[in-house]
Amino acid sequence: MPVEELPEAVRSLVRPHQRPAFVPQVEPGETVERVSKIGGAPWLPDGADWPVCPNCQKPMQLILQLDLERLPEGTPDYGKGLAQLFYCTNDKPLCEVDCEAFFPFAKSVVARIVSGTTGKTAAAQAVPNPVEPKRIVGWRREEDLPQSQELSEELGVHGADEDDVFEALTDAELPRNGDKLAGWPLWVQGIEYPSCPKCKEKMRLVFQIDSDDVVGVQWGDMGCGHLTQCAEHKDQLAFGWACG
């Protein structure tokens, strides 16, 4: 349901917190260009390495790579360079469980920004349970709103019956599920923003990765994952997920 079709009492209450979200449009296949992509091999500037899981000593899977300087208009300022999310997909041993990779800052996950224009896409490596590579070729803009719990507890929005707000947002499927850039997080087990290791401030959403959507991964039992960043210390990224 479009935001404009929410009941007027709810719409007027939540309108100040409306944000754009951007759904990735993809084409299958690997690319060696310095671009936004899913899966495959990372682009590495000179001196940067493909991360190896310290638990199993296998190369981690590149889940997502975002060219921060070529994101759609209306996206927050996430800085410059390439944001890269690596996750160990090995199940022998099951590093996801061994390292509690559902929590932010797990040792079998690397979320980072690399910079520099001199480098190349790494040679392909044998990654356990690989993610199908896709190129992100565009973005579809949709309007997004936070969950009712976030409205009341985090944003201090009051003034309408909370049950009515919850029902209206749920019926409208807001916040948006699925994979998306920016917008508002769809929380599965309550609000779980990580804190920046440097300043302890709440981190913000960069990219939501839902189970079995565009990226094509499964987080536990149909869970949802979130790549987040400190707005002040843009080099600080985190990833965590939760399932029902």
N, C-alpha and C positions, 0 to 999 in steps of 0.2 A: 504494500500500500504506500503511495506517495505521502510524504510528510504533510502536504497540503490537505489531505483527506482525513487527518486526525480530527476528532471533535474539537470545536473551537476553544473550549475551556482548557483542554490539554495543549492544544497548539500554541496558544498565547503564552502558556506557562513555560514551554520547553523551547520555543523559537530562539531565544538568545543563545542556546547551547547547540544549535544545529551546526553541523560541520560537513564538508564534503568528504566522501570516501571514494577511492578509485579502484575499480576492479580490473585486474590485469587481463589483457587480451594477448593470447599466446599462439605461437606456431611451433609444431614439434620439430625437433632437430637441434643439434649442437651448433655452436658458433664459436669462432676464435676471436671475435671482436670484443672490444672493451665496452660491454653493454649490460643492460639489465637482463637477467636470465634466471631460469630455474634448473637445478640439477647440472649434471655434466662436470666440466673442469673449470676451476676458477681462473680469472685473469689475475696474474701476479706481477706487481711492480718489481723492479730489480731489488734483490735482497729479501723478498718475502717468500715464505714457504707455504706449502700445502699442509695444514695442520694434521698431526697424527694423534690418535686417541691414546692417552697415557695408560688406559686400562688394558687395551688389547694390542696396542702398537700397530694398528691398521690405519690407513688414511681415512679421515672423516669425510662424510658425504657433504658436498656443497648442496645445501637446500635452496638458498636464495642469494642472488647477487643483484644489487640495486645501484645504478649509476645516479648518485645523488644530485648531480648537476643537470640531469635531463629528466626530471620528474615533472608531472603535469602542473600547470598553473593552479594555484590554490592549495598546494601541498605545503606543510610547515617547512621552515628552514632546518633541514637535517644536516647541513654542512656540505663539505666537498669530498670527492673521492668515491670509492666503491664501498658500500656496506655489504658485508659478506657474513652469511650464517652457515656454519658447519655443524654437523650433528653426526655422532657415531651411530651407524645403522647396523652394526655387527650384532648378531644374536647368538654367537658362539665364541666368547661368552656374551651374555646379554648386557651390554654396557649401559643401556638405558636404565636398567634396574640397578646394576652394580653402582652406578655413579649418580643415581637419583636425578636423572636428566630432566625430569619434569620441573625441578626447582631452578630458578635463575642462578647463573654463575656455576653450573655444574662443570666438572672437569672434562666430561666427554662432549662438551659443546663449546664452540668458539664463535662469538659474535664480535665483529671488529669492523673498523674502517681502514682501508688501505688507500694510499694516495700516491701520486706520481703518474707521469704519462709515458715513462719508459719501462717497458716490460712486455709480457706476452701471456697468452693463455697457456696454462700448464699442459704438459703431455698427459693424456688420459691415464688414469690409474685404476686398478681393480679394487673397487669399493664394494664392501659387502651390501647386498640388497640395494642396488643402485636406484636412484630416482630418475625417471625418464627426463632427459634434457628437453627444455623448451626455451624459445626466445620470447621475451616480452616485447611485443611490437606496438602496443598501444594501451590506453586506459579508458575505461568507461566510468564517467562520473555519476555518483548517486549521493543523495543527501542522507545524512546519518544523525542519529540521536543517541544519547546514553541510556542505559538501563535505569529503571525507576529507582533502584537502590542507590545507584551512583548519583542520580539527581538529588535525592534527599540527604544521603550521608556525606557525600564528597562535595557537592556543589551548593548544598543548603537551600535547595528549591522546595518551597512549600506553598500551599495556597489552594490546592485541589485535593479531592479525596484520593489518597495514595492507591487505593484499590482500582479506582477508575483510570489513573495514570498507568498503572501496571498493565491493566487489561488492554488499554488502547495501544500501548507500545508493543505488547505481545502480539495483538492481532495484526498490527502493522509490520511485524517482524523487524523491529528496531530494538537495539542496534542491528545492523546488517550482519547476517552470518556469512560464511564462505570466506575466501581469500580476498584481502583488500589492503590497499595502502591508505594510511591515515584513517580518518573517521574516529569512531568510538569502539573500544574493545567489547566483544561479546564474552562476558565472564560466565564460566560454567559453575564454579563453586564459590562465588562471591568475589569481591573486588580484590585484586592481587597485583597492584602495581609494585614493582621492585623499587628499592631505594638506591640512589646513586652511591657507589662506593666512596666517591670523593667528597660530596657535599651532603649526602643523606636525603636529598630532596626526592620527591616522587618522580619516577621516570614516565615518559609519555609514549604512546603507541606510535610505532613506525609501520609495522606490517602485521596483519593477522593472518595466520595460516590455519585454516580449518581442516578437519579430517576429510580425506577423499574428495578434495575440490580441485582447483586448478593446479596447485603444486603436486598433489597426488600422494600425500603421506597419510598415515593413520597414527593418531596420538592416543594410545591406550584404547579405551572403548568409546570411539567417536568423540574424542576430545578436541580442544581448540587451543592453539598456541599463539603466543604474542611476542614479537620482536619489539623491544622498547629501547628508549634512549634518554639520557639526561639532556634537558634543554640547554643547560649551561655548559656542561662538559660533554660535548658531542662525541668524543672518542669513547664514551662509556655506553656500551650496548649490553643488553641482556636478553635472554630467551627463556621462557617457561611455558608449560602447558598444563591443562587440567582436564579431566573427564568426569562424567557423572557417576 
